[in-house]
């Protein structure tokens, strides 16, 4: 499954792999990914890209999005979240 949304210059791509759910944001060449295991119950990992280095872990989706927004230089309110990713987090 995959879903893509673009708003306010920020592109969000939700994808599912065999082992993870990934929500990747891009803006002006900067990339950040929120990843969670496929079962959807583990902590969220913020990475510097879909397969990038892990920067931090969070229980809450809002906290992960705050970190992503900081990395991209936008307000968390400016991050589009595809419907399929809305239930990420614990």
PDB file of N, CA, C and O in Angstrom:
ATOM      1  N   UNK A   1       0.847  -1.178   0.000  1.00  0.00           N
ATOM      2  CA  UNK A   1       0.000   0.000   0.000  1.00  0.00           C
ATOM      3  C   UNK A   1       0.886   1.233   0.000  1.00  0.00           C
ATOM      4  O   UNK A   1       1.933   1.262   0.647  1.00  0.00           O
ATOM      5  N   UNK A   2       0.460   2.234  -0.724  1.00  0.00           N
ATOM      6  CA  UNK A   2       1.151   3.518  -0.669  1.00  0.00           C
ATOM      7  C   UNK A   2       0.147   4.630  -0.926  1.00  0.00           C
ATOM      8  O   UNK A   2      -0.869   4.443  -1.597  1.00  0.00           O
ATOM      9  N   UNK A   3       0.463   5.781  -0.375  1.00  0.00           N
ATOM     10  CA  UNK A   3      -0.390   6.950  -0.519  1.00  0.00           C
ATOM     11  C   UNK A   3       0.515   8.173  -0.490  1.00  0.00           C
ATOM     12  O   UNK A   3       1.484   8.213   0.267  1.00  0.00           O
ATOM     13  N   UNK A   4       0.203   9.170  -1.312  1.00  0.00           N
ATOM     14  CA  UNK A   4       1.032  10.376  -1.419  1.00  0.00           C
ATOM     15  C   UNK A   4       0.141  11.606  -1.306  1.00  0.00           C
ATOM     16  O   UNK A   4      -0.939  11.663  -1.894  1.00  0.00           O
ATOM     17  N   UNK A   5       0.618  12.609  -0.528  1.00  0.00           N
ATOM     18  CA  UNK A   5      -0.098  13.870  -0.349  1.00  0.00           C
ATOM     19  C   UNK A   5       0.934  14.994  -0.367  1.00  0.00           C
ATOM     20  O   UNK A   5       2.023  14.853   0.191  1.00  0.00           O
ATOM     21  N   UNK A   6       0.586  16.118  -1.014  1.00  0.00           N
ATOM     22  CA  UNK A   6       1.466  17.282  -1.008  1.00  0.00           C
ATOM     23  C   UNK A   6       0.662  18.504  -0.605  1.00  0.00           C
ATOM     24  O   UNK A   6      -0.402  18.773  -1.164  1.00  0.00           O
ATOM     25  N   UNK A   7       1.185  19.251   0.384  1.00  0.00           N
ATOM     26  CA  UNK A   7       0.566  20.502   0.836  1.00  0.00           C
ATOM     27  C   UNK A   7       1.655  21.452   1.296  1.00  0.00           C
ATOM     28  O   UNK A   7       2.642  21.026   1.895  1.00  0.00           O
ATOM     29  N   UNK A   8       1.483  22.740   1.020  1.00  0.00           N
ATOM     30  CA  UNK A   8       2.396  23.773   1.503  1.00  0.00           C
ATOM     31  C   UNK A   8       3.859  23.462   1.205  1.00  0.00           C
ATOM     32  O   UNK A   8       4.734  23.787   2.008  1.00  0.00           O
ATOM     33  N   UNK A   9       4.134  22.841   0.067  1.00  0.00           N
ATOM     34  CA  UNK A   9       5.506  22.548  -0.316  1.00  0.00           C
ATOM     35  C   UNK A   9       6.116  21.337   0.351  1.00  0.00           C
ATOM     36  O   UNK A   9       7.306  21.069   0.183  1.00  0.00           O
ATOM     37  N   UNK A  10       5.313  20.593   1.113  1.00  0.00           N
ATOM     38  CA  UNK A  10       5.791  19.387   1.788  1.00  0.00           C
ATOM     39  C   UNK A  10       5.090  18.179   1.166  1.00  0.00           C
ATOM     40  O   UNK A  10       3.862  18.122   1.098  1.00  0.00           O
ATOM     41  N   UNK A  11       5.890  17.222   0.717  1.00  0.00           N
ATOM     42  CA  UNK A  11       5.340  15.987   0.168  1.00  0.00           C
ATOM     43  C   UNK A  11       5.434  14.894   1.221  1.00  0.00           C
ATOM     44  O   UNK A  11       6.473  14.728   1.860  1.00  0.00           O
ATOM     45  N   UNK A  12       4.340  14.143   1.405  1.00  0.00           N
ATOM     46  CA  UNK A  12       4.308  13.021   2.343  1.00  0.00           C
ATOM     47  C   UNK A  12       3.974  11.758   1.573  1.00  0.00           C
ATOM     48  O   UNK A  12       3.012  11.724   0.806  1.00  0.00           O
ATOM     49  N   UNK A  13       4.778  10.710   1.781  1.00  0.00           N
ATOM     50  CA  UNK A  13       4.543   9.411   1.142  1.00  0.00           C
ATOM     51  C   UNK A  13       4.431   8.340   2.219  1.00  0.00           C
ATOM     52  O   UNK A  13       5.356   8.138   3.005  1.00  0.00           O
ATOM     53  N   UNK A  14       3.306   7.667   2.246  1.00  0.00           N
ATOM     54  CA  UNK A  14       3.112   6.542   3.166  1.00  0.00           C
ATOM     55  C   UNK A  14       3.301   5.257   2.387  1.00  0.00           C
ATOM     56  O   UNK A  14       2.686   5.067   1.337  1.00  0.00           O
ATOM     57  N   UNK A  15       4.153   4.367   2.894  1.00  0.00           N
ATOM     58  CA  UNK A  15       4.372   3.067   2.254  1.00  0.00           C
ATOM     59  C   UNK A  15       4.433   1.983   3.319  1.00  0.00           C
ATOM     60  O   UNK A  15       4.741   2.240   4.482  1.00  0.00           O
ATOM     61  N   UNK A  16       4.133   0.778   2.890  1.00  0.00           N
ATOM     62  CA  UNK A  16       4.259  -0.386   3.756  1.00  0.00           C
ATOM     63  C   UNK A  16       5.210  -1.370   3.102  1.00  0.00           C
ATOM     64  O   UNK A  16       5.084  -1.680   1.917  1.00  0.00           O
ATOM     65  N   UNK A  17       6.171  -1.863   3.890  1.00  0.00           N
ATOM     66  CA  UNK A  17       7.096  -2.885   3.423  1.00  0.00           C
ATOM     67  C   UNK A  17       6.744  -4.168   4.167  1.00  0.00           C
ATOM     68  O   UNK A  17       5.768  -4.202   4.917  1.00  0.00           O
ATOM     69  N   UNK A  18       7.521  -5.212   3.968  1.00  0.00           N
ATOM     70  CA  UNK A  18       7.262  -6.459   4.688  1.00  0.00           C
ATOM     71  C   UNK A  18       7.359  -6.290   6.197  1.00  0.00           C
ATOM     72  O   UNK A  18       6.660  -6.975   6.943  1.00  0.00           O
ATOM     73  N   UNK A  19       8.217  -5.385   6.651  1.00  0.00           N
ATOM     74  CA  UNK A  19       8.424  -5.259   8.083  1.00  0.00           C
ATOM     75  C   UNK A  19       8.065  -3.932   8.699  1.00  0.00           C
ATOM     76  O   UNK A  19       8.052  -3.815   9.924  1.00  0.00           O
ATOM     77  N   UNK A  20       7.768  -2.908   7.884  1.00  0.00           N
ATOM     78  CA  UNK A  20       7.544  -1.575   8.426  1.00  0.00           C
ATOM     79  C   UNK A  20       6.444  -0.802   7.712  1.00  0.00           C
ATOM     80  O   UNK A  20       6.101  -1.049   6.556  1.00  0.00           O
ATOM     81  N   UNK A  21       5.918   0.144   8.472  1.00  0.00           N
ATOM     82  CA  UNK A  21       5.084   1.203   7.921  1.00  0.00           C
ATOM     83  C   UNK A  21       5.969   2.439   7.917  1.00  0.00           C
ATOM     84  O   UNK A  21       6.614   2.734   8.923  1.00  0.00           O
ATOM     85  N   UNK A  22       6.014   3.170   6.806  1.00  0.00           N
ATOM     86  CA  UNK A  22       6.896   4.336   6.689  1.00  0.00           C
ATOM     87  C   UNK A  22       6.135   5.548   6.179  1.00  0.00           C
ATOM     88  O   UNK A  22       5.369   5.465   5.219  1.00  0.00           O
ATOM     89  N   UNK A  23       6.361   6.663   6.834  1.00  0.00           N
ATOM     90  CA  UNK A  23       5.799   7.934   6.411  1.00  0.00           C
ATOM     91  C   UNK A  23       6.987   8.868   6.169  1.00  0.00           C
ATOM     92  O   UNK A  23       7.642   9.319   7.109  1.00  0.00           O
ATOM     93  N   UNK A  24       7.246   9.146   4.908  1.00  0.00           N
ATOM     94  CA  UNK A  24       8.419   9.941   4.523  1.00  0.00           C
ATOM     95  C   UNK A  24       7.977  11.307   4.039  1.00  0.00           C
ATOM     96  O   UNK A  24       7.084  11.431   3.201  1.00  0.00           O
ATOM     97  N   UNK A  25       8.624  12.334   4.586  1.00  0.00           N
ATOM     98  CA  UNK A  25       8.347  13.720   4.226  1.00  0.00           C
ATOM     99  C   UNK A  25       9.543  14.290   3.482  1.00  0.00           C
ATOM    100  O   UNK A  25      10.692  13.998   3.814  1.00  0.00           O
ATOM    101  N   UNK A  26       9.257  15.122   2.455  1.00  0.00           N
ATOM    102  CA  UNK A  26      10.316  15.814   1.721  1.00  0.00           C
ATOM    103  C   UNK A  26       9.931  17.264   1.545  1.00  0.00           C
ATOM    104  O   UNK A  26       8.780  17.597   1.264  1.00  0.00           O
ATOM    105  N   UNK A  27      10.937  18.128   1.719  1.00  0.00           N
ATOM    106  CA  UNK A  27      10.750  19.566   1.485  1.00  0.00           C
ATOM    107  C   UNK A  27      12.102  20.170   1.139  1.00  0.00           C
ATOM    108  O   UNK A  27      13.062  20.036   1.897  1.00  0.00           O
ATOM    109  N   UNK A  28      12.173  20.821   0.013  1.00  0.00           N
ATOM    110  CA  UNK A  28      13.389  21.529  -0.404  1.00  0.00           C
ATOM    111  C   UNK A  28      14.649  20.672  -0.286  1.00  0.00           C
ATOM    112  O   UNK A  28      15.690  21.153   0.160  1.00  0.00           O
ATOM    113  N   UNK A  29      14.555  19.413  -0.681  1.00  0.00           N
ATOM    114  CA  UNK A  29      15.708  18.521  -0.649  1.00  0.00           C
ATOM    115  C   UNK A  29      15.982  17.869   0.692  1.00  0.00           C
ATOM    116  O   UNK A  29      16.865  17.017   0.789  1.00  0.00           O
ATOM    117  N   UNK A  30      15.256  18.242   1.717  1.00  0.00           N
ATOM    118  CA  UNK A  30      15.411  17.618   3.036  1.00  0.00           C
ATOM    119  C   UNK A  30      14.409  16.485   3.173  1.00  0.00           C
ATOM    120  O   UNK A  30      13.273  16.598   2.713  1.00  0.00           O
ATOM    121  N   UNK A  31      14.825  15.387   3.807  1.00  0.00           N
ATOM    122  CA  UNK A  31      13.983  14.196   3.933  1.00  0.00           C
ATOM    123  C   UNK A  31      13.984  13.727   5.384  1.00  0.00           C
ATOM    124  O   UNK A  31      15.019  13.750   6.051  1.00  0.00           O
ATOM    125  N   UNK A  32      12.824  13.303   5.865  1.00  0.00           N
ATOM    126  CA  UNK A  32      12.702  12.698   7.187  1.00  0.00           C
ATOM    127  C   UNK A  32      11.614  11.630   7.109  1.00  0.00           C
ATOM    128  O   UNK A  32      10.601  11.805   6.432  1.00  0.00           O
ATOM    129  N   UNK A  33      11.840  10.532   7.806  1.00  0.00           N
ATOM    130  CA  UNK A  33      10.900   9.411   7.793  1.00  0.00           C
ATOM    131  C   UNK A  33      10.504   9.033   9.209  1.00  0.00           C
ATOM    132  O   UNK A  33      11.339   8.991  10.113  1.00  0.00           O
ATOM    133  N   UNK A  34       9.211   8.756   9.391  1.00  0.00           N
ATOM    134  CA  UNK A  34       8.700   8.164  10.616  1.00  0.00           C
ATOM    135  C   UNK A  34       8.412   6.703  10.272  1.00  0.00           C
ATOM    136  O   UNK A  34       7.654   6.419   9.344  1.00  0.00           O
ATOM    137  N   UNK A  35       9.017   5.776  11.021  1.00  0.00           N
ATOM    138  CA  UNK A  35       8.851   4.349  10.740  1.00  0.00           C
ATOM    139  C   UNK A  35       8.320   3.627  11.973  1.00  0.00           C
ATOM    140  O   UNK A  35       8.638   3.979  13.110  1.00  0.00           O
ATOM    141  N   UNK A  36       7.505   2.610  11.717  1.00  0.00           N
ATOM    142  CA  UNK A  36       6.937   1.786  12.780  1.00  0.00           C
ATOM    143  C   UNK A  36       6.874   0.362  12.264  1.00  0.00           C
ATOM    144  O   UNK A  36       6.762   0.138  11.059  1.00  0.00           O
ATOM    145  N   UNK A  37       6.946  -0.610  13.180  1.00  0.00           N
ATOM    146  CA  UNK A  37       6.874  -1.986  12.697  1.00  0.00           C
ATOM    147  C   UNK A  37       5.528  -2.248  12.025  1.00  0.00           C
ATOM    148  O   UNK A  37       4.559  -1.526  12.259  1.00  0.00           O
ATOM    149  N   UNK A  38       5.477  -3.272  11.201  1.00  0.00           N
ATOM    150  CA  UNK A  38       4.284  -3.557  10.384  1.00  0.00           C
ATOM    151  C   UNK A  38       3.051  -3.842  11.231  1.00  0.00           C
ATOM    152  O   UNK A  38       1.928  -3.600  10.790  1.00  0.00           O
ATOM    153  N   UNK A  39       3.249  -4.351  12.435  1.00  0.00           N
ATOM    154  CA  UNK A  39       2.115  -4.644  13.312  1.00  0.00           C
ATOM    155  C   UNK A  39       1.519  -3.376  13.915  1.00  0.00           C
ATOM    156  O   UNK A  39       0.381  -3.384  14.385  1.00  0.00           O
ATOM    157  N   UNK A  40       2.292  -2.281  13.900  1.00  0.00           N
ATOM    158  CA  UNK A  40       1.769  -0.991  14.326  1.00  0.00           C
ATOM    159  C   UNK A  40       1.721  -0.753  15.810  1.00  0.00           C
ATOM    160  O   UNK A  40       0.953   0.099  16.257  1.00  0.00           O
ATOM    161  N   UNK A  41       2.516  -1.475  16.614  1.00  0.00           N
ATOM    162  CA  UNK A  41       2.446  -1.244  18.054  1.00  0.00           C
ATOM    163  C   UNK A  41       3.762  -0.823  18.691  1.00  0.00           C
ATOM    164  O   UNK A  41       3.785  -0.556  19.893  1.00  0.00           O
ATOM    165  N   UNK A  42       4.833  -0.752  17.958  1.00  0.00           N
ATOM    166  CA  UNK A  42       6.137  -0.393  18.524  1.00  0.00           C
ATOM    167  C   UNK A  42       6.351   1.110  18.492  1.00  0.00           C
ATOM    168  O   UNK A  42       5.579   1.854  17.887  1.00  0.00           O
ATOM    169  N   UNK A  43       7.421   1.543  19.160  1.00  0.00           N
ATOM    170  CA  UNK A  43       7.781   2.957  19.145  1.00  0.00           C
ATOM    171  C   UNK A  43       8.052   3.409  17.711  1.00  0.00           C
ATOM    172  O   UNK A  43       8.438   2.618  16.851  1.00  0.00           O
ATOM    173  N   UNK A  44       7.842   4.683  17.485  1.00  0.00           N
ATOM    174  CA  UNK A  44       8.109   5.282  16.184  1.00  0.00           C
ATOM    175  C   UNK A  44       9.569   5.698  16.119  1.00  0.00           C
ATOM    176  O   UNK A  44      10.117   6.224  17.088  1.00  0.00           O
ATOM    177  N   UNK A  45      10.188   5.463  14.987  1.00  0.00           N
ATOM    178  CA  UNK A  45      11.577   5.870  14.765  1.00  0.00           C
ATOM    179  C   UNK A  45      11.575   7.031  13.779  1.00  0.00           C
ATOM    180  O   UNK A  45      10.928   6.964  12.734  1.00  0.00           O
ATOM    181  N   UNK A  46      12.289   8.079  14.107  1.00  0.00           N
ATOM    182  CA  UNK A  46      12.492   9.177  13.163  1.00  0.00           C
ATOM    183  C   UNK A  46      13.868   8.973  12.560  1.00  0.00           C
ATOM    184  O   UNK A  46      14.863   8.835  13.271  1.00  0.00           O
ATOM    185  N   UNK A  47      13.904   8.958  11.226  1.00  0.00           N
ATOM    186  CA  UNK A  47      15.144   8.731  10.485  1.00  0.00           C
ATOM    187  C   UNK A  47      15.385   9.881   9.509  1.00  0.00           C
ATOM    188  O   UNK A  47      14.502  10.697   9.245  1.00  0.00           O
ATOM    189  N   UNK A  48      16.593   9.916   8.989  1.00  0.00           N
ATOM    190  CA  UNK A  48      16.919  10.937   7.993  1.00  0.00           C
ATOM    191  C   UNK A  48      16.639  10.448   6.578  1.00  0.00           C
ATOM    192  O   UNK A  48      17.306  10.875   5.635  1.00  0.00           O
ATOM    193  N   UNK A  49      15.672   9.567   6.417  1.00  0.00           N
ATOM    194  CA  UNK A  49      15.231   9.027   5.138  1.00  0.00           C
ATOM    195  C   UNK A  49      14.640   7.639   5.352  1.00  0.00           C
ATOM    196  O   UNK A  49      14.762   7.087   6.446  1.00  0.00           O
ATOM    197  N   UNK A  50      14.005   7.063   4.340  1.00  0.00           N
ATOM    198  CA  UNK A  50      13.347   5.769   4.506  1.00  0.00           C
ATOM    199  C   UNK A  50      14.256   4.670   5.050  1.00  0.00           C
ATOM    200  O   UNK A  50      13.836   3.888   5.903  1.00  0.00           O
ATOM    201  N   UNK A  51      15.472   4.603   4.576  1.00  0.00           N
ATOM    202  CA  UNK A  51      16.426   3.604   5.048  1.00  0.00           C
ATOM    203  C   UNK A  51      17.591   4.259   5.781  1.00  0.00           C
ATOM    204  O   UNK A  51      18.647   3.649   5.950  1.00  0.00           O
ATOM    205  N   UNK A  52      17.397   5.495   6.212  1.00  0.00           N
ATOM    206  CA  UNK A  52      18.479   6.276   6.810  1.00  0.00           C
ATOM    207  C   UNK A  52      18.746   5.944   8.257  1.00  0.00           C
ATOM    208  O   UNK A  52      18.184   5.008   8.825  1.00  0.00           O
ATOM    209  N   UNK A  53      19.620   6.739   8.833  1.00  0.00           N
ATOM    210  CA  UNK A  53      20.017   6.569  10.221  1.00  0.00           C
ATOM    211  C   UNK A  53      18.893   6.982  11.157  1.00  0.00           C
ATOM    212  O   UNK A  53      18.206   7.977  10.921  1.00  0.00           O
ATOM    213  N   UNK A  54      18.714   6.211  12.216  1.00  0.00           N
ATOM    214  CA  UNK A  54      17.724   6.543  13.229  1.00  0.00           C
ATOM    215  C   UNK A  54      18.233   7.715  14.054  1.00  0.00           C
ATOM    216  O   UNK A  54      19.363   7.709  14.543  1.00  0.00           O
ATOM    217  N   UNK A  55      17.375   8.720  14.199  1.00  0.00           N
ATOM    218  CA  UNK A  55      17.743   9.913  14.958  1.00  0.00           C
ATOM    219  C   UNK A  55      17.162   9.905  16.366  1.00  0.00           C
ATOM    220  O   UNK A  55      17.796  10.379  17.308  1.00  0.00           O
ATOM    221  N   UNK A  56      15.948   9.360  16.507  1.00  0.00           N
ATOM    222  CA  UNK A  56      15.257   9.365  17.797  1.00  0.00           C
ATOM    223  C   UNK A  56      14.075   8.401  17.736  1.00  0.00           C
ATOM    224  O   UNK A  56      13.618   8.029  16.656  1.00  0.00           O
ATOM    225  N   UNK A  57      13.576   7.995  18.934  1.00  0.00           N
ATOM    226  CA  UNK A  57      12.373   7.159  19.037  1.00  0.00           C
ATOM    227  C   UNK A  57      11.331   7.865  19.895  1.00  0.00           C
ATOM    228  O   UNK A  57      11.655   8.566  20.854  1.00  0.00           O
ATOM    229  N   UNK A  58      10.075   7.660  19.525  1.00  0.00           N
ATOM    230  CA  UNK A  58       8.968   8.290  20.244  1.00  0.00           C
ATOM    231  C   UNK A  58       7.819   7.312  20.403  1.00  0.00           C
ATOM    232  O   UNK A  58       7.612   6.439  19.560  1.00  0.00           O
ATOM    233  N   UNK A  59       7.068   7.466  21.499  1.00  0.00           N
ATOM    234  CA  UNK A  59       5.831   6.703  21.671  1.00  0.00           C
ATOM    235  C   UNK A  59       4.699   7.379  20.906  1.00  0.00           C
ATOM    236  O   UNK A  59       3.866   6.705  20.301  1.00  0.00           O
ATOM    237  N   UNK A  60       4.669   8.689  20.933  1.00  0.00           N
ATOM    238  CA  UNK A  60       3.561   9.426  20.341  1.00  0.00           C
ATOM    239  C   UNK A  60       3.839   9.933  18.938  1.00  0.00           C
ATOM    240  O   UNK A  60       4.937  10.402  18.639  1.00  0.00           O
ATOM    241  N   UNK A  61       2.834   9.832  18.084  1.00  0.00           N
ATOM    242  CA  UNK A  61       2.921  10.297  16.711  1.00  0.00           C
ATOM    243  C   UNK A  61       3.150  11.804  16.670  1.00  0.00           C
ATOM    244  O   UNK A  61       3.932  12.292  15.854  1.00  0.00           O
ATOM    245  N   UNK A  62       2.466  12.552  17.557  1.00  0.00           N
ATOM    246  CA  UNK A  62       2.615  14.006  17.568  1.00  0.00           C
ATOM    247  C   UNK A  62       4.054  14.417  17.852  1.00  0.00           C
ATOM    248  O   UNK A  62       4.567  15.352  17.238  1.00  0.00           O
ATOM    249  N   UNK A  63       4.702  13.726  18.774  1.00  0.00           N
ATOM    250  CA  UNK A  63       6.096  14.055  19.099  1.00  0.00           C
ATOM    251  C   UNK A  63       7.024  13.737  17.928  1.00  0.00           C
ATOM    252  O   UNK A  63       7.963  14.484  17.653  1.00  0.00           O
ATOM    253  N   UNK A  64       6.758  12.632  17.247  1.00  0.00           N
ATOM    254  CA  UNK A  64       7.564  12.282  16.068  1.00  0.00           C
ATOM    255  C   UNK A  64       7.378  13.332  14.977  1.00  0.00           C
ATOM    256  O   UNK A  64       8.342  13.730  14.323  1.00  0.00           O
ATOM    257  N   UNK A  65       6.134  13.781  14.782  1.00  0.00           N
ATOM    258  CA  UNK A  65       5.875  14.807  13.773  1.00  0.00           C
ATOM    259  C   UNK A  65       6.525  16.136  14.143  1.00  0.00           C
ATOM    260  O   UNK A  65       6.978  16.862  13.258  1.00  0.00           O
ATOM    261  N   UNK A  66       6.580  16.469  15.433  1.00  0.00           N
ATOM    262  CA  UNK A  66       7.270  17.683  15.865  1.00  0.00           C
ATOM    263  C   UNK A  66       8.738  17.630  15.454  1.00  0.00           C
ATOM    264  O   UNK A  66       9.288  18.622  14.975  1.00  0.00           O
ATOM    265  N   UNK A  67       9.375  16.470  15.639  1.00  0.00           N
ATOM    266  CA  UNK A  67      10.781  16.305  15.283  1.00  0.00           C
ATOM    267  C   UNK A  67      10.961  16.425  13.769  1.00  0.00           C
ATOM    268  O   UNK A  67      11.885  17.090  13.301  1.00  0.00           O
ATOM    269  N   UNK A  68      10.082  15.784  13.011  1.00  0.00           N
ATOM    270  CA  UNK A  68      10.152  15.863  11.550  1.00  0.00           C
ATOM    271  C   UNK A  68      10.004  17.310  11.088  1.00  0.00           C
ATOM    272  O   UNK A  68      10.752  17.769  10.225  1.00  0.00           O
ATOM    273  N   UNK A  69       9.051  18.019  11.655  1.00  0.00           N
ATOM    274  CA  UNK A  69       8.834  19.419  11.281  1.00  0.00           C
ATOM    275  C   UNK A  69      10.083  20.244  11.543  1.00  0.00           C
ATOM    276  O   UNK A  69      10.457  21.089  10.729  1.00  0.00           O
ATOM    277  N   UNK A  70      10.723  20.004  12.671  1.00  0.00           N
ATOM    278  CA  UNK A  70      11.964  20.717  12.993  1.00  0.00           C
ATOM    279  C   UNK A  70      13.045  20.414  11.953  1.00  0.00           C
ATOM    280  O   UNK A  70      13.755  21.316  11.510  1.00  0.00           O
ATOM    281  N   UNK A  71      13.166  19.146  11.567  1.00  0.00           N
ATOM    282  CA  UNK A  71      14.167  18.760  10.569  1.00  0.00           C
ATOM    283  C   UNK A  71      13.912  19.411   9.213  1.00  0.00           C
ATOM    284  O   UNK A  71      14.853  19.734   8.487  1.00  0.00           O
ATOM    285  N   UNK A  72      12.632  19.602   8.873  1.00  0.00           N
ATOM    286  CA  UNK A  72      12.271  20.174   7.574  1.00  0.00           C
ATOM    287  C   UNK A  72      12.126  21.696   7.609  1.00  0.00           C
ATOM    288  O   UNK A  72      11.995  22.333   6.563  1.00  0.00           O
ATOM    289  N   UNK A  73      12.148  22.278   8.807  1.00  0.00           N
ATOM    290  CA  UNK A  73      12.030  23.729   8.925  1.00  0.00           C
ATOM    291  C   UNK A  73      10.625  24.248   8.693  1.00  0.00           C
ATOM    292  O   UNK A  73      10.445  25.327   8.129  1.00  0.00           O
ATOM    293  N   UNK A  74       9.618  23.481   9.128  1.00  0.00           N
ATOM    294  CA  UNK A  74       8.221  23.896   8.995  1.00  0.00           C
ATOM    295  C   UNK A  74       7.506  23.703  10.334  1.00  0.00           C
ATOM    296  O   UNK A  74       8.054  23.118  11.269  1.00  0.00           O
ATOM    297  N   UNK A  75       6.299  24.196  10.404  1.00  0.00           N
ATOM    298  CA  UNK A  75       5.454  23.966  11.569  1.00  0.00           C
ATOM    299  C   UNK A  75       4.856  22.550  11.468  1.00  0.00           C
ATOM    300  O   UNK A  75       4.575  22.084  10.364  1.00  0.00           O
ATOM    301  N   UNK A  76       4.660  21.869  12.591  1.00  0.00           N
ATOM    302  CA  UNK A  76       4.005  20.559  12.532  1.00  0.00           C
ATOM    303  C   UNK A  76       2.642  20.618  11.843  1.00  0.00           C
ATOM    304  O   UNK A  76       2.205  19.643  11.232  1.00  0.00           O
ATOM    305  N   UNK A  77       1.975  21.770  11.947  1.00  0.00           N
ATOM    306  CA  UNK A  77       0.660  21.929  11.290  1.00  0.00           C
ATOM    307  C   UNK A  77       0.770  21.867   9.766  1.00  0.00           C
ATOM    308  O   UNK A  77      -0.214  21.588   9.082  1.00  0.00           O
ATOM    309  N   UNK A  78       1.972  22.128   9.234  1.00  0.00           N
ATOM    310  CA  UNK A  78       2.178  22.134   7.785  1.00  0.00           C
ATOM    311  C   UNK A  78       2.525  20.764   7.216  1.00  0.00           C
ATOM    312  O   UNK A  78       2.729  20.631   6.010  1.00  0.00           O
ATOM    313  N   UNK A  79       2.595  19.741   8.071  1.00  0.00           N
ATOM    314  CA  UNK A  79       2.910  18.397   7.590  1.00  0.00           C
ATOM    315  C   UNK A  79       1.628  17.680   7.176  1.00  0.00           C
ATOM    316  O   UNK A  79       0.767  17.423   8.018  1.00  0.00           O
ATOM    317  N   UNK A  80       1.492  17.357   5.908  1.00  0.00           N
ATOM    318  CA  UNK A  80       0.313  16.592   5.490  1.00  0.00           C
ATOM    319  C   UNK A  80       0.473  15.139   5.918  1.00  0.00           C
ATOM    320  O   UNK A  80       1.547  14.557   5.758  1.00  0.00           O
ATOM    321  N   UNK A  81      -0.583  14.553   6.461  1.00  0.00           N
ATOM    322  CA  UNK A  81      -0.535  13.155   6.885  1.00  0.00           C
ATOM    323  C   UNK A  81      -1.581  12.376   6.086  1.00  0.00           C
ATOM    324  O   UNK A  81      -2.781  12.606   6.237  1.00  0.00           O
ATOM    325  N   UNK A  82      -1.125  11.461   5.240  1.00  0.00           N
ATOM    326  CA  UNK A  82      -2.076  10.635   4.489  1.00  0.00           C
ATOM    327  C   UNK A  82      -2.986   9.843   5.436  1.00  0.00           C
ATOM    328  O   UNK A  82      -2.559   9.456   6.524  1.00  0.00           O
ATOM    329  N   UNK A  83      -4.206   9.608   5.037  1.00  0.00           N
ATOM    330  CA  UNK A  83      -5.174   8.902   5.875  1.00  0.00           C
ATOM    331  C   UNK A  83      -4.635   7.570   6.394  1.00  0.00           C
ATOM    332  O   UNK A  83      -4.882   7.210   7.545  1.00  0.00           O
ATOM    333  N   UNK A  84      -3.905   6.839   5.557  1.00  0.00           N
ATOM    334  CA  UNK A  84      -3.410   5.517   5.948  1.00  0.00           C
ATOM    335  C   UNK A  84      -2.406   5.591   7.093  1.00  0.00           C
ATOM    336  O   UNK A  84      -2.176   4.588   7.769  1.00  0.00           O
ATOM    337  N   UNK A  85      -1.806   6.753   7.324  1.00  0.00           N
ATOM    338  CA  UNK A  85      -0.791   6.906   8.369  1.00  0.00           C
ATOM    339  C   UNK A  85      -1.348   7.537   9.644  1.00  0.00           C
ATOM    340  O   UNK A  85      -0.624   7.651  10.633  1.00  0.00           O
ATOM    341  N   UNK A  86      -2.588   7.939   9.646  1.00  0.00           N
ATOM    342  CA  UNK A  86      -3.155   8.684  10.751  1.00  0.00           C
ATOM    343  C   UNK A  86      -3.155   7.923  12.074  1.00  0.00           C
ATOM    344  O   UNK A  86      -3.227   8.548  13.132  1.00  0.00           O
ATOM    345  N   UNK A  87      -3.075   6.598  12.045  1.00  0.00           N
ATOM    346  CA  UNK A  87      -3.127   5.815  13.283  1.00  0.00           C
ATOM    347  C   UNK A  87      -1.749   5.362  13.761  1.00  0.00           C
ATOM    348  O   UNK A  87      -1.660   4.485  14.621  1.00  0.00           O
ATOM    349  N   UNK A  88      -0.681   5.933  13.230  1.00  0.00           N
ATOM    350  CA  UNK A  88       0.656   5.553  13.681  1.00  0.00           C
ATOM    351  C   UNK A  88       0.887   6.043  15.111  1.00  0.00           C
ATOM    352  O   UNK A  88       0.322   7.057  15.520  1.00  0.00           O
ATOM    353  N   UNK A  89       1.705   5.336  15.860  1.00  0.00           N
ATOM    354  CA  UNK A  89       2.011   5.683  17.242  1.00  0.00           C
ATOM    355  C   UNK A  89       1.328   4.750  18.208  1.00  0.00           C
ATOM    356  O   UNK A  89       0.500   3.924  17.823  1.00  0.00           O
ATOM    357  N   UNK A  90       1.682   4.891  19.465  1.00  0.00           N
ATOM    358  CA  UNK A  90       1.108   4.002  20.490  1.00  0.00           C
ATOM    359  C   UNK A  90      -0.009   4.694  21.236  1.00  0.00           C
ATOM    360  O   UNK A  90      -0.610   4.104  22.134  1.00  0.00           O
TER     361      UNK A  90
END
